Amino acid sequence: MELLGVSITEWVGYIAMVLLLISFMMKDVRKLRIINSFACAFFVAYGFMLSTSWPIIISNAAIFGVNFYYLFIKKN
């Protein structure tokens, strides 16, 4: 399936990339972690859509876990 000549898999990858770039522009660390978590979720989905690319899935799931820890468990 394609949208504007680009596959849905590629769109998910592009969305993840844009969210990642936006997250690194944040001055507030909390906002950075929230947006970065969405990027990680999209990258995990992208990894599964790429015939299960484990390096993408594992690294982004781990980063998501770190963000989750600092956002919800270790609140400052």
N, C-alpha and C positions, 0 to 999 in steps of 0.2 A: 504494500500500500504506500502511496506517495502523496505528498502535499507540496504543491509548487515545484514538482520535479525532484523533491528531496524525500528520502525514505523516512518513515516514522522513527526508526532507530537513530538515524542521524539527527533528527529534530531533538530527540531526547538528549543526545550527546551535546548538541549546541546549547540547549537550555541549561544543562548542567554546567557547561563552560561559562556561560554568561553569569549564572548565579555565583559561581566560584569567583569570578573576577569582581563582581559587585561586592561580595563579602569582604574582599581584601581592601576595598575602598572605605570601609566603615571605620570610624574613629572609636565608636563605642564597642567594646569587646563583646558585650551581650548581643548586640545586633549582628556583629560579625559571626558569632557562633550560631545564631538562629538561621541566618541566610546560608551560611556554610553547611548547616545540617540539611537544608533543602537541596543544596547542590550535591551533597553526599548521597541523599536518597535517589536523586536523578541518576547519579553515576552508578549506583548499585543496580538500578533498573536497566541502565544502558549496558552494564556488564552482562546481565542475563540475556539481554536482547542480542548481544554479540556472540551468540552460541556459547554462553557461559565463560566469560573471561575472568577467571579467578583472581588475578592480580588487581584488577579494577574493583571487583566486588569486595575482596578482603580488605584492601587498603581503605576504601571509602566507608565500609562498615565500621572499621576500627576508629576512623576519624569521627564518624557519627557518634560512636560510643563515648569518645573523649568529650565531644561537645555536650552530649546528654549529661555526662557526669558533672561537668562544670556548670551547666545551666540549671539542673534540678537537684543534684545530690549535694554538691559542695557550693553552696551559695555564700557569697561574701557580703 
